[in-house]
């Protein structure tokens, strides 16, 4: 049976965008619960300045507080050499760096051009690789940008190739505002696969317009085998208050189970983890599978 | 450009399953608004006993109150000869009849076996066709049943063929509880197309497990060109309180626009109709596109 790797981004990308603060203990319980449900890659935190992202200020404490999780990879987001040092001190063995395919987004989000951001990440990646770490790359706005609108495929390819050339073992293509549809998603991964090889392409869809699972299906049909998702849809959409953000892991796993693609994840345990963290945040899981399983049980 | 026909089921299948009553005037405004947005097939009501479905007791008044809607077909649900007479008296030119692919569902939903239900619909269809009406067939529980679980494809084929043999110009395959995933949906329509011809196959997905758009994508890829949906996701899921039901028309049209498939529908006007009826019901549209467009505008 063919397998798909789920990269769970809820504890970082998700919680970073939640208004309610989540305690270190709750983060540890979340990551431990996800690992217990069979999730093998969990983005566990971020070593950025707490001035910019206060929600992630306790990432070192979260990592230090985790029980041993054999076989589970725990990448963290790192923006610069200072972040890398902190991540190293915390015993991290995998980091993620991030670029944008949209010039306007890069300027508004990280205050520099795409080229400048790549130049900034080069020494970080070099140092991480030299230290024996794995480095994952993110590219945001691959199917549209909240500031410039359309994003040329050539720009996505250029940034992805730059990240791969630096040494990223994988590039995760993010539809940051969830505007993409299946035909565009399919064409994009086809183009990227021709350049990087399909084994280095991951997809990261937001469900803002309800298209995430259809987009994922189209990408699976093209051969993509790594999918980012967020337990209980944690994170929402930072660009449209009240709209959906990250696709929910429960919904992706339900799709994959139905397609006969193996993830190693126990859906019932996963949904239970989703209900738990949603309870901490005081709301229902932003996952249709989560809601349906809860309604069925009630 | 290839076209897809949207069969809008909100005013009937949707409102029938809403707890809040909706006035005749609001139903007329809804149907008129949908037609104004370019929807060309709108299920406008149901001629069943008001004892069973009080929400549809005013269907004749709704039809009588509509302005002329040139080019718009307005099918109504009809359960028996008495309902057909009432529909004829109301000037209806198209009806829909309904069978289940699940024996358990047929017994629980309409108190008779599948065979009995088909025998009951035969004279209705004959009389309707003799009166020059068009007859559409629904088959429910095509990918799973709330009472018996799995439903064999052979049962879906048998009931669909029986409806087609009676003279239904099209059979709409309903995943009544939204449990199906893309591979099963694809295999089902492929099998049905071999039997009925793809031109007579429509699909009717519920989004209870978030799979509707992925399922629709898979069916479109197989050649399906008629899709049922419900404005603002009207109707919810009668089998799991709080869970999603009918896939939202806004979300389907967004997908189709992205794929370059034409529907003749103006998405912004459609979303505005969805906000209006949701306002009548006192809640937000159960459509991610509806929510995202509203959030973007705010």
Interface residues (C-beta under 8 A of the other chain):
Chain A: X178 X180 X181 X182 X183 X184 X207 X208 X209 X210 X211 X213 X214 X216 X217 X218 X237 X240 X241 X242 X243 X244 X248 X251 X254 X255 X257 X258 X259 X260 X287 X288 X289 X291 X292 X294 X295 X296 X298
Chain B: X178 X180 X181 X182 X183 X184 X207 X208 X209 X210 X211 X213 X214 X216 X217 X218 X237 X240 X241 X242 X243 X244 X248 X251 X254 X255 X257 X258 X259 X260 X287 X288 X289 X291 X292 X294 X295 X296 X298
